Each structure stands twice: as structure tokens, then as C-alpha cells.
Amino acid sequence: MKDKPVRLEEDYELIISSYSHQGEGIGRIDNFTVFIPGAILGERVKVKIKEVKKNFARGQLEEVILASPHRIKPLCPVYSLCGGCHLQHMAYEKQLEMKQDIIENALERIGNQNIKALPTIGMKDPWRYRNKGYFQVNRKKGRVQLGFYKAGTYDFVPAGGCLLFSLQINKLVGYLEDQLSLQKVVAYNNKTREGNLRNILIRENKSTAEIMLVFITKEDILGFDQNILNDLFRTFPQVVSIYQNINRSPKAVLLGKNFRLLKGEPDLEDAIGPFKFKISPQSFFQVNVEQAEILNEKVLEYANLSGEETVIDSYCGTAAISIYAAKQAKKVYGIEVEKSAVRDAKINCELNGISNLKLFSGKAEEWLYRWRRSGEEVHLVIVDPPRRGCSSKVLKEVIKIKPKKIIYVSCNPATLARDLKYLTKDDDYKLKKVLPVDMFPQTGHVECIAYLER
Ligand SMILES: C[S@@+](CC[C@H](N)C(=O)[O-])C[C@H]1O[C@@H](n2cnc3c(N)ncnc32)[C@H](O)[C@@H]1O
């Protein structure tokens, strides 16, 4: 490490000159990049170096010497311990501006695009928006606690009234802690891989307040008296569905393959705008429905459909965007690799009276290839991939299908920028608009819509 201008565990002073893709402050020491979580653009800070790599280092914020006028006191008492939120120290308007900048920078540096992103659409009240959470189980001095692992570690942090969840979820978490503490529950330990109860998944419909609960265990046994679920149903009549999931994996994966319905309904009903959705415990559903409605409406606005078009929604999940598009297009084809999501998507079509949406189970790579071979004209291709972005095979097939429009919904500016570079490389497509929609306030996660025309 001799040739590096920074040393482990030593303190340095620097000025924050930009942000990383996740909203960490970036400063430089002799042109060497240092990432500092919790630091704001323009601030002078003192940091302790905690990690040194070939091209960058990571520092821990020790002191803010000259604070930004946009620095505020985080509302959550465990903000610095938990790591689930990254931006509570920053005024919300600045979080929105920062997300716009992050996208522009990624598009310019990685994507070779020279475009101004539109201002980020934020929330009026950027708290308590999450409809889904995995709560880690811990037992300390006989008492069961629910919470999270500190980001990147197995250090347990009690949820302690997390401000991203509703008051009802927080109340339920407290109730579960009390009830499970009276039982012989053995909390699973990720380090030793011993114990049974790993996580509790809670999903909530934000408009009806109905709840689904999943107890995730390592063994087939629940490890507590199932009769306590009767009291839970009485105390929280909003709980409509309780499952057990068996997850034997030694890895830190969240869910196993086996589900057992313990009580109530098999699905939770939720809604985005005017549309209803049935959600099974493992299916993907946007965690912030208020912003998902805005995002889907914006996708439709850019699609500008007249009723004559054929649309492909690859990576369609439980068909949230496909159903919006089906209301205005002639036909929509949805592609999804996860079988349970395809099953839910089919139910969702029935639930919303949609008959012009056809669903295909399998990989976007394979189905897009078949479409291209079929020669069917396609007006619009929507892609909404996971964080890793689209494979080059998907992008290649999309270009060959020659849709008039491509709408790319992304939750990762870096892979979006990489993929846009590919889609625009031969000048077949031009990037027209980029709109960030804040799906994850208080965190560094950035969601956006990119709109391209042929
Ligand atoms: C970000 S979600 C999009 C969900 C949906 N558009 C929505 O708004 O609810 C990404 C989805 O892509 C699916 N997926 C991942 N890889 C895929 C692939 N190669 N082909 C098709 N679907 C894939 C995942 O199972 C997941 O449901």
C-alpha cells in the first residue's frame, strides 16, 4: 500500500466534490478517490480510512468541519448504526437533486450520453412508504428482537420503530417481539448457522392496511406454539395471511422454496392506481405503491399509445406495467422468468378484466429471439430488469426487433448507462428523455425511466 496517498486507520481532511452511484460523498487526496458515506457535496470533513483498494479508498466520517447548509439531523435514532437508509442527513429536496445528478453523471461517464435528466419526482411525505420488509430475528438476554443487520455485516440492529414502515407494522413488530419472547423460539445465527427462526417477512397493502406475514425457518418445525397465531389474528384483524417458509440454505438468501400456509388467505391483494394485484409471498411487487403509480403513468405518457400498437413488456414481474399498457395498446406480451410471478400476473389480468395481455414464462433472451424470428411488428419494447441490467443478448434482440420506441425502467444508474450506450451505439436509437422517480426516499437507491426513439 506504500504507493497510495492514504493509509488504513489514519485520519485525513478533504472536501466533498461529487457523489457515487449510491449517494456516498466523494473526495480526493492527491487525486486518489475516497468514498465517504454520510458526507454532502461541498463539505469539509475529517475521515478515518477503513479500506484501501487499488483505485479507491473508503473512509468513515469522523467530523464535519464545514457543514453543508443542506445537512439536517437524521430523524431515526439508529440511523448511523443501521445503514439501511443512506441519506437522512440530507434535506429531502437535496436528495432529489442528488439523484438527478447521479443519473446524469452515470449517463455521461459510462453511457456516453449528453442529456439533462428531468427533475426527480419526489414524495410529498417521504416517510413510511415501504410495503414490505424482512425483519431479522435475534434473541438477547431471553428477549426476542426483530430488526436488521447493519449494512454489509451480521451486526444486529433492532428495528426500533423504523420510519420507512407504517405505524401498524411497527406495532406488529413490537407485538411479535413480546409474544415470541414468551416462547422457546431459537433465533437463527447467520455466523454459526445454528438456530431456527431466521426472518419474518411482513407485506402490507397501504390502502386497506391488510397484512401478510411469513415466518422463515431453517427447520420444518415452526419452533413456537402455533396457537399464538389465533391471538395474533384477534389482536391484528388486518393480518389476512400467515405462512411458514422453510429455508435450509447456509447462504444469506432470504427465502427457501417451500411455503406452508398456516392461516388465512393464500394471497394479499394490493393496488397500484386503479388496478388490483394479487401478491403471493415470493412475488416481486414495487415497495412504494404511491410512486409506482406515478412511474407507470409516466411510462404510459411516453408510450403515447393509440390502441393500435403491439407492446412487449420484458421482465414484467406480476404485470404491473403490462396491465397499464394493456389498457391503451392493441396487444401486450409480458415475459417473466419467475414462474410464481407469471401465475400471479395471469390472475391479475383476470382481476382487472384484461384480455389483450399474453404472458410468457421464461427468459427475455429466448422469447425476444423468437419474436424477432416471427417477424411480428412491435411498436414498443419496455424493459424493467433487476439491478444487474439487461444482458447483451436482450439488448441485441431488442435492436433487431426494431420497435419505434424503447422504454427502459431502471433501478441502477450504472447498468442503465452501460445498456443505453449499447442501444444507441449505431445511432439506430436516440435517448430522448430521462426521468428519475424517487421510489426509495432516504436511501441512495435511484429509480428512473429512460425513453428512446428509433
Ligand atoms: C425490477 S422487476 C420488474 C417488475 C415489473 N416491471 C413491475 O413493475 O412490477 C424485474 C423482474 O425481472 C424478472 N427477471 C429477471 N431476469 C429475467 C430474465 N432473464 N428474463 C425475464 N425476466 C427476468 C425478475 O423475476 C423480476 O420479476
The ligand as an SDF file (V2000), in Angstrom:
LIG
                    3D

 27 29  0  0  0  0  0  0  0  0999 V2000
  -37.4870   -4.9760  -11.4350 C   0  0  0  0  0  0  0  0  0  0  0  0
  -38.5380   -6.3610  -11.6070 S   0  0  0  0  0  0  0  0  0  0  0  0
  -39.7420   -5.6810  -12.6930 C   0  0  0  0  0  0  0  0  0  0  0  0
  -41.1660   -5.9270  -12.3150 C   0  0  0  0  0  0  0  0  0  0  0  0
  -42.2800   -5.2090  -13.0120 C   0  0  0  0  0  0  0  0  0  0  0  0
  -41.9210   -4.4910  -14.1880 N   0  0  0  0  0  0  0  0  0  0  0  0
  -43.0550   -4.3240  -12.0260 C   0  0  0  0  0  0  0  0  0  0  0  0
  -43.1480   -3.1270  -12.2450 O   0  0  0  0  0  0  0  0  0  0  0  0
  -43.5660   -4.8520  -11.0190 O   0  0  0  0  0  0  0  0  0  0  0  0
  -37.5840   -7.4210  -12.6010 C   0  0  0  0  0  0  0  0  0  0  0  0
  -38.2500   -8.7290  -12.9560 C   0  0  0  0  0  0  0  0  0  0  0  0
  -37.4610   -9.3860  -13.9590 O   0  0  0  0  0  0  0  0  0  0  0  0
  -37.5060  -10.7890  -13.7410 C   0  0  0  0  0  0  0  0  0  0  0  0
  -36.3450  -11.3410  -14.4920 N   0  0  0  0  0  0  0  0  0  0  0  0
  -35.0500  -11.4030  -14.1220 C   0  0  0  0  0  0  0  0  0  0  0  0
  -34.2900  -11.9030  -15.1180 N   0  0  0  0  0  0  0  0  0  0  0  0
  -35.1050  -12.1570  -16.1600 C   0  0  0  0  0  0  0  0  0  0  0  0
  -34.9000  -12.6690  -17.4910 C   0  0  0  0  0  0  0  0  0  0  0  0
  -33.6860  -13.0110  -17.9310 N   0  0  0  0  0  0  0  0  0  0  0  0
  -35.9760  -12.7760  -18.2960 N   0  0  0  0  0  0  0  0  0  0  0  0
  -37.2200  -12.4280  -17.8610 C   0  0  0  0  0  0  0  0  0  0  0  0
  -37.4720  -11.9500  -16.6200 N   0  0  0  0  0  0  0  0  0  0  0  0
  -36.4280  -11.8060  -15.7800 C   0  0  0  0  0  0  0  0  0  0  0  0
  -37.4920  -10.9070  -12.2420 C   0  0  0  0  0  0  0  0  0  0  0  0
  -38.0130  -12.1510  -11.8280 O   0  0  0  0  0  0  0  0  0  0  0  0
  -38.3940   -9.7130  -11.8060 C   0  0  0  0  0  0  0  0  0  0  0  0
  -39.7350  -10.1030  -11.6920 O   0  0  0  0  0  0  0  0  0  0  0  0
  1  2  1  0
  2  3  1  0
  2 10  1  0
  3  4  1  0
  4  5  1  0
  5  6  1  0
  5  7  1  0
  7  8  2  0
  7  9  1  0
 10 11  1  0
 11 12  1  0
 11 26  1  0
 12 13  1  0
 13 14  1  0
 13 24  1  0
 14 15  1  0
 14 23  1  0
 15 16  2  0
 16 17  1  0
 17 18  1  0
 17 23  2  0
 18 19  1  0
 18 20  2  0
 20 21  1  0
 21 22  2  0
 22 23  1  0
 24 25  1  0
 24 26  1  0
 26 27  1  0
M  CHG  2   2   1   9  -1
M  END
$$$$
